[in-house]
Amino acid sequence: MKSHLPNHPTQLYFIRHGEVEEKYHKVFGGSRIDMALSPLGQKQGEAVAAWLKDTKIEKIYASPMLRVRQTLAPLAKQRGLEPEFMAGLREVDFGDWTGHRWDEVQSIFGVSAFDWLEIIESNGILKGEPVLDILSRVRECLIRIVHAHPHQKVAVFCHGGIIRVMIALLLGWPLAHMAHFNIEYGSISVVELLPERKHAVEIELLNFQPPV
């Protein structure tokens, strides 16, 4: 990924969608279930917009899924920005895990749901999205975004899994290592690309939830 980065600094604001409707709490929805936000999730979208009100965001990129569209709506309205929806930013397809609760995965599939990143990386979810496909589509989106915005700040609204994939790609780390990072509903993580430095990728903020 590093060899594909442009020779200019860029700030990326990775924003996870807000809390989803209650019936999908702790359920693997992925890209197959297009769930909506809960009332709290709606407020989290508003809190993100309020926290970013003094930040000069040049562009909004986003997953096309409903929960993401609803989360970004307050910021898009505040700025008069038209989001660009990218299919490559949709959530991971969890295959046969889709619709099952985290606590059911062990009894049904014989593995711990808490190892989901490691299992995805080894293509261990039956009928799930192959890890190389996930990395390829997210990498393509990242490269396109950073090349289009020299010396600018852009917001990328998407999903917890996809934010972890983007950070893993930028840092050159295995996806399984992202289990050390929590990405909460309605959280903001900021990554700065500084190509003139030896370590060209710096995490400025991780998993910050603006107060509701």
C-alpha positions as CSV (number, residue, x, y, z in Angstrom):
1,M,0.0,0.0,0.0
2,K,2.8,2.4,0.9
3,S,4.2,2.4,-2.7
4,H,0.8,3.5,-4.0
5,L,0.5,6.5,-1.7
6,P,0.9,9.9,-3.4
7,N,3.7,12.4,-2.6
8,H,1.5,14.7,-0.6
9,P,0.0,14.9,2.9
10,T,-3.7,14.1,3.4
11,Q,-5.9,13.7,6.5
12,L,-8.4,10.9,6.5
13,Y,-11.3,11.0,9.0
14,F,-12.6,7.5,9.3
15,I,-16.1,7.6,10.9
16,R,-18.1,4.5,11.9
17,H,-21.9,4.6,11.5
18,G,-24.0,5.1,14.6
19,E,-25.7,2.5,16.7
20,V,-28.0,0.3,14.7
21,E,-31.6,-0.6,15.6
22,E,-32.0,-2.7,18.7
23,K,-32.9,-6.0,17.0
24,Y,-29.5,-6.1,15.3
25,H,-27.4,-5.4,18.4
26,K,-24.5,-8.0,18.6
27,V,-25.7,-9.6,15.4
28,F,-23.5,-10.1,12.3
29,G,-25.3,-8.0,9.7
30,G,-22.4,-7.3,7.4
31,S,-23.3,-6.3,3.8
32,R,-26.3,-8.6,3.6
33,I,-28.6,-6.8,6.1
34,D,-29.2,-3.1,5.3
35,M,-30.3,-2.1,8.8
36,A,-31.2,1.4,10.0
37,L,-30.0,3.4,12.9
38,S,-31.5,3.4,16.4
39,P,-32.5,6.7,18.0
40,L,-29.1,6.9,19.7
41,G,-27.4,6.2,16.4
42,Q,-29.2,9.2,14.9
43,K,-27.9,11.3,17.7
44,Q,-24.4,10.0,17.2
45,G,-24.5,11.2,13.6
46,E,-25.5,14.6,14.8
47,A,-22.7,14.6,17.4
48,V,-20.2,13.8,14.7
49,A,-21.3,16.7,12.7
50,A,-21.2,19.0,15.7
51,W,-17.7,17.9,16.7
52,L,-16.5,18.5,13.1
53,K,-18.2,21.9,12.6
54,D,-14.9,23.8,12.7
55,T,-12.9,21.2,10.6
56,K,-12.6,22.0,6.9
57,I,-13.8,18.8,5.4
58,E,-13.4,18.9,1.6
59,K,-15.3,15.8,0.6
60,I,-17.4,13.0,2.1
61,Y,-16.9,9.4,0.8
62,A,-19.2,6.7,2.1
63,S,-20.4,3.1,2.1
64,P,-23.8,3.0,0.3
65,M,-25.5,1.1,3.2
66,L,-28.5,2.7,5.0
67,R,-26.9,2.9,8.4
68,V,-24.0,4.9,6.9
69,R,-26.2,7.2,4.8
70,Q,-28.2,8.1,8.0
71,T,-25.1,8.7,10.0
72,L,-23.5,11.1,7.5
73,A,-26.7,13.0,6.7
74,P,-26.2,15.7,9.4
75,L,-22.6,16.5,8.3
76,A,-23.6,16.5,4.6
77,K,-26.5,18.9,5.3
78,Q,-24.3,21.2,7.5
79,R,-21.7,21.5,4.8
80,G,-23.8,21.4,1.7
81,L,-21.7,18.4,0.5
82,E,-22.9,15.7,-1.8
83,P,-21.4,12.4,-0.6
84,E,-19.7,10.1,-3.0
85,F,-20.9,6.5,-2.3
86,M,-18.3,3.8,-3.0
87,A,-19.4,0.2,-3.2
88,G,-16.0,-0.9,-2.1
89,L,-16.6,0.7,1.3
90,R,-19.6,-1.6,2.1
91,E,-19.3,-3.8,5.2
92,V,-17.8,-7.3,5.0
93,D,-20.0,-10.1,3.8
94,F,-20.1,-12.5,6.8
95,G,-21.5,-15.4,4.8
96,D,-23.2,-18.1,7.0
97,W,-22.6,-16.0,10.1
98,T,-25.1,-13.4,8.8
99,G,-28.1,-12.9,11.1
100,H,-26.5,-14.8,14.0
101,R,-25.7,-13.2,17.3
102,W,-22.1,-13.1,18.6
103,D,-22.9,-15.5,21.4
104,E,-24.4,-18.1,18.9
105,V,-21.3,-18.4,16.7
106,Q,-19.5,-20.7,19.1
107,S,-22.4,-23.1,19.5
108,I,-23.3,-23.1,15.8
109,F,-19.9,-22.9,14.1
110,G,-17.5,-24.0,16.8
111,V,-15.4,-20.9,16.8
112,S,-15.3,-17.7,18.9
113,A,-16.9,-14.6,17.3
114,F,-14.2,-12.6,19.1
115,D,-11.6,-14.1,16.8
116,W,-13.6,-12.8,13.7
117,L,-10.7,-10.8,12.2
118,E,-8.3,-13.7,12.4
119,I,-11.0,-16.0,11.0
120,I,-11.7,-13.6,8.1
121,E,-8.0,-13.4,7.4
122,S,-7.8,-17.2,7.0
123,N,-11.1,-17.4,5.0
124,G,-12.7,-19.3,7.8
125,I,-16.3,-18.1,7.4
126,L,-18.4,-20.5,5.2
127,K,-19.6,-18.5,2.2
128,G,-18.0,-15.4,3.6
129,E,-16.2,-12.8,1.5
130,P,-12.7,-13.9,0.6
131,V,-10.1,-11.8,2.4
132,L,-8.2,-10.9,-0.8
133,D,-11.5,-9.5,-2.2
134,I,-12.0,-7.4,0.9
135,L,-8.4,-6.0,0.8
136,S,-8.6,-5.4,-2.9
137,R,-11.8,-3.4,-3.0
138,V,-10.9,-1.3,0.1
139,R,-7.3,-0.7,-1.2
140,E,-8.8,0.6,-4.5
141,C,-11.0,3.0,-2.6
142,L,-8.2,4.3,-0.4
143,I,-5.8,4.9,-3.3
144,R,-8.5,6.8,-5.2
145,I,-9.4,8.9,-2.2
146,V,-5.9,10.0,-1.2
147,H,-4.8,10.7,-4.8
148,A,-7.8,13.0,-5.3
149,H,-7.2,15.2,-2.2
150,P,-3.7,16.6,-1.9
151,H,-3.2,18.7,1.3
152,Q,-6.9,18.2,2.2
153,K,-9.1,16.7,4.9
154,V,-11.7,14.1,3.8
155,A,-14.3,12.2,5.7
156,V,-14.9,8.5,5.1
157,F,-18.1,7.1,6.6
158,C,-18.3,3.4,6.7
159,H,-18.2,0.3,9.0
160,G,-16.1,-1.0,11.9
161,G,-14.7,-3.8,9.9
162,I,-13.8,-1.6,7.0
163,I,-12.1,1.0,9.1
164,R,-9.9,-1.8,10.6
165,V,-9.1,-2.9,7.0
166,M,-8.1,0.6,6.0
167,I,-5.9,1.1,9.0
168,A,-4.3,-2.4,8.4
169,L,-3.6,-1.5,4.8
170,L,-2.1,1.9,5.6
171,L,0.1,0.5,8.4
172,G,1.0,-2.6,6.5
173,W,-0.1,-4.8,9.4
174,P,-2.0,-8.1,9.3
175,L,-5.8,-7.7,9.6
176,A,-5.8,-9.9,12.7
177,H,-3.7,-7.3,14.6
178,M,-6.6,-4.9,14.3
179,A,-8.4,-6.8,17.1
180,H,-6.3,-4.7,19.4
181,F,-8.2,-1.6,18.3
182,N,-11.8,-1.0,19.2
183,I,-14.0,1.0,16.8
184,E,-17.2,2.0,18.5
185,Y,-20.5,3.1,16.9
186,G,-20.3,6.8,16.0
187,S,-16.6,7.0,16.5
188,I,-14.0,9.1,14.7
189,S,-10.4,7.9,13.9
190,V,-8.0,10.3,12.2
191,V,-5.1,9.1,10.1
192,E,-2.6,11.5,8.6
193,L,-0.4,10.6,5.6
194,L,3.0,12.3,5.7
195,P,5.0,10.9,2.8
196,E,8.1,13.0,3.7
197,R,8.6,11.1,6.9
198,K,10.1,7.6,7.4
199,H,6.8,6.5,9.0
200,A,4.5,8.0,6.5
201,V,1.3,7.0,8.3
202,E,0.4,8.5,11.7
203,I,-2.8,7.8,13.7
204,E,-3.8,11.1,15.2
205,L,-7.0,10.0,16.8
206,L,-8.5,6.5,17.4
207,N,-12.0,5.5,18.3
208,F,-13.1,8.9,19.7
209,Q,-16.9,9.1,20.3
210,P,-18.1,12.7,20.4
211,P,-20.5,13.2,23.3
212,V,-24.1,12.9,22.5
